[in-house]
Amino acid sequence: MTDLATIPEILGRGADRAPAIGAPEEPAMDFATLRTLVAVTVARLNAFGIGRNDRVALVTPNGPHAAASFLAIAAGATTAPLNPAYRADEYEFYLSDLSAKALVIEAGMDNPAIAVAQRLGVPIIDLVPTAGPSGGFRLEPRGAMAGSDHAAGFSQPADIALVLHTSGTTSRPKIVPLAAANICASARHIGATLRLSPEDRCLNIMPLFHIHGLMAAVLASLAAGASVVCTPGFNALKFFAWLDEVKPTWYTAVPTMHQAILARAGRNREIIARSKLRFIRSSSSSLPPSVLTALETTFGCPVIEAYGMTEAAHQMASNPLPPARRKPGSVGLAAGPEVSIMDETGNLLIPGSIGEIVIRGPNVTAGYDNNPKANAAAFTHGWFRTGDQGVIDPDGYLSLTGRLKELINRGGEKISPREVDEILLDHEAVEQAVTFAVPHDMLGEEVAAAVVLRDNKEVDERELRNFCAARLADFKVPRRIVFLKEIPKGATGKLMRIGLAEKLGLGK
């Protein structure tokens, strides 16, 4: 599989009549049909004057069309998937920042991207779903588009296949360009880690405008000749019906989704008993060890925690499948790129040392788009600085100790919010917890936490603080605990930490 460096090569892995992309209650599209769709779409884009490295913004609901259009556009141009829930001012920023050559939007969508594209003069192309197998479509431009021979044909390994923006929680979002070779390397790495084969079937509940779903669920499956069944998005109420119908061998999700699934597992024991899961994967944020244990007990299969980020085309490290050792609380072994720990001055550290996690390898972006200042800060001696703090143990297993920007600086004492999260989550009444910094006049920052309680469980702030005080140094104990019905989440389901104090009105 090492020579697979473009989308057409990836799709060449699948047997002609084997299922590739499906959806609940729909017939799957096979690999032969998908390969034809990709070739027709690239030719159609070329006829519209769109070729390799031209950026095409893509707005489509989660589902098989999102997966198929991502692949088809990335095979001959640069796909830029955008969140369909964005508001007009967000589309204004992203379409302008991308210098989008066109906007592809699913026909019939009433979405503010249309008016924004019209105002910016960005050509609009309708993605029209077609009858037949899951994910089929054709492209129809709204108005004339002049064709040319400019960079026609399938993209080459060095061509940019996918661009995504960083989250921009603390600064202006940066454009992350990922070459075809980057994303194909990531797909190969994930497939090797999970030992994916043509017999596997992934149930995708992740958003397909995010690197996790695009790489782990879609591209890694297809690179192994396996199939992916794309749901309309995560829905805890429908998850078990999908599990029963689709009979997937695995699914991948973020911790908040796993927790929502666990909350409904008790009333779906029969479905769980006849499920075919070979393993469950978790990534994109830290999985509390208590949740990992509950998942394994409930579903009777191993839970594989992985570590990923956009700049690495997703996967950097992963716990291995049994019989190899899994370490709850760690994100496992290097799983694709090289992974090391670096100090502030650029020296690589020995195992057991805490520092910044750095990576290099074939899946890692060559650098942010048109942003020399960010690139100078992000790359040291050829290593990409992830912004995460961690430690590699003598066995090579990586543990995250915090996001450098999220560390709480309480009068010079550095506190990892994740450490406090895990203590709170050990309390029987706590369903979710996120620890964060609040401003303090004397200390600079103080520790606070937001928690969601389990159904029919009660605990007050003093009791929770005492629970933490028995297991944490005094300076790490939250001085304020806020009880919420729901903790604010980002677009991909991650619990928000940065900016939470201000959002909850706890700032100065």
Secondary structure, 3 states (H helix, E strand, C coil): CCCCCCHHHHHCCCCCCCEEEECCCCCCEEHHHHHHHHHHHHHHHHHCCCCCCCEEEEECCCCHHHHHHHHHHHCCCEEEECCCCCCHHHHHHHHHHHCCCEEEEECCCCCHHHHHHHHHCCCEEEEEECCCCCCCEEEEECCCCCCCCCCCCCCCCCCEEEEEECCCCCCCCCEEEEEHHHHHHHHHHHHHHHCCCCCCEEEECCCCCCHHHHHHHHHHHHHCCCEEEECCCCCHHHHHHHHHHHCCCEEEECHHHHHHHHHCHHHHHHHHHCCCCCEEEECCCCCCHHHHHHHHHHHCCCEEEEEEEHHHCEEEEECCCCCCCCCCCCCEEECCCEEEEECCCCCECCCCCCEEEEEECCCCCCCCCCCHHHHHHHEECCEEEEEEEEEECCCCCEEEEEECCCCEEECCEEECHHHHHHHHHCCCCEEEEEEEEEEECCCEEEEEEEEEECCCCCCCHHHHHHHHHCCCCHHHCCCEEEECCCCCECCCCCECCCCHHHHCCCCC
